[in-house]
């Protein structure tokens, strides 16, 4: 992710503008051929989608991470995203910072 994209993403997240953050990261994912950059982009999009309550996107991106070889099973944070996106109560495992 370029510095400009990263700053825009961080600003969007800080201002609870998750749709904008998702759009920024999606552009990076769609234009990159670098596997690490795609993985980082997917992980950042998962975070924004989770905050936006878009659990379908969270699940799709977790599947895509696994499909491209990211060791998702070893990353407990993303396993929690998958569980919460699968219908468990969000508050059961996460407390949103105010």
C-alpha positions as CSV (number, residue, x, y, z in Angstrom):
1,X,0.0,0.0,0.0
2,X,1.4,3.4,-0.9
3,X,2.0,6.0,1.7
4,X,-1.0,8.1,0.4
5,X,-3.3,5.1,0.4
6,X,-2.2,4.1,3.9
7,X,-2.7,7.6,5.2
8,X,-6.2,7.7,3.6
9,X,-7.1,4.3,5.0
10,X,-5.9,5.3,8.5
11,X,-7.8,8.6,8.4
12,X,-11.0,6.8,7.2
13,X,-10.7,4.2,10.0
14,X,-10.0,6.9,12.6
15,X,-13.1,8.8,11.5
16,X,-15.3,5.6,11.4
17,X,-15.7,5.9,7.6
18,X,-15.5,2.2,7.0
19,X,-17.1,2.3,3.5
20,X,-14.3,4.6,2.4
21,X,-11.6,2.5,4.1
22,X,-13.0,-0.6,2.2
23,X,-12.9,1.3,-1.1
24,X,-9.3,2.4,-0.5
25,X,-8.1,-1.1,0.3
26,X,-10.1,-2.7,-2.5
27,X,-8.3,-0.5,-5.0
28,X,-5.0,-1.7,-3.6
29,X,-6.1,-5.4,-3.7
30,X,-7.4,-5.1,-7.2
31,X,-4.3,-3.4,-8.6
32,X,-1.5,-5.3,-6.8
33,X,0.3,-8.4,-8.0
34,X,2.4,-8.6,-4.8
35,X,1.1,-11.5,-2.6
36,X,2.2,-9.8,0.6
37,X,0.5,-6.5,-0.3
38,X,-2.7,-8.5,-1.3
39,X,-2.6,-10.3,2.1
40,X,-2.1,-7.1,4.0
41,X,-4.9,-5.4,2.0
42,X,-7.3,-8.3,2.7
43,X,-6.5,-8.2,6.4
44,X,-7.1,-4.4,6.5
45,X,-10.3,-4.8,4.5
46,X,-11.5,-7.5,6.9
47,X,-10.9,-5.1,9.8
48,X,-12.9,-2.3,8.1
49,X,-15.7,-4.7,7.0
50,X,-16.0,-6.1,10.5
51,X,-16.4,-2.6,12.0
52,X,-19.0,-1.9,9.2
53,X,-20.9,-5.1,10.2
54,X,-20.3,-6.5,6.7
55,X,-19.8,-10.1,7.9
56,X,-20.3,-11.5,4.4
57,X,-17.2,-9.5,3.2
58,X,-15.3,-10.7,6.2
59,X,-16.0,-14.3,5.5
60,X,-15.3,-13.9,1.7
61,X,-11.9,-12.2,2.5
62,X,-11.0,-14.8,5.1
63,X,-11.7,-17.5,2.5
64,X,-9.6,-15.6,-0.1
65,X,-6.7,-15.3,2.4
66,X,-6.8,-19.1,3.0
67,X,-7.1,-19.7,-0.8
68,X,-3.9,-17.7,-1.5
69,X,-2.0,-19.6,1.2
70,X,-2.2,-17.3,4.3
71,X,-2.1,-19.6,7.4
72,X,-5.5,-18.4,8.6
73,X,-5.8,-21.3,11.0
74,X,-2.8,-20.0,12.9
75,X,-4.2,-16.5,13.3
76,X,-6.6,-16.4,16.2
77,X,-7.7,-12.9,15.5
78,X,-9.1,-13.8,12.1
79,X,-10.6,-17.0,13.4
80,X,-12.6,-14.8,15.8
81,X,-13.7,-12.7,12.8
82,X,-14.9,-15.8,11.1
83,X,-16.8,-17.0,14.2
84,X,-18.4,-13.6,14.8
85,X,-19.3,-13.3,11.1
86,X,-20.8,-16.7,11.3
87,X,-23.6,-15.5,13.5
88,X,-22.2,-15.4,17.1
89,X,-22.9,-12.3,19.0
90,X,-20.2,-9.7,18.3
91,X,-20.2,-8.6,22.0
92,X,-19.4,-12.2,23.0
93,X,-15.8,-11.9,22.0
94,X,-15.2,-8.2,21.2
95,X,-15.8,-5.0,23.0
96,X,-15.8,-2.0,20.8
97,X,-13.7,0.9,22.0
98,X,-15.6,4.1,22.3
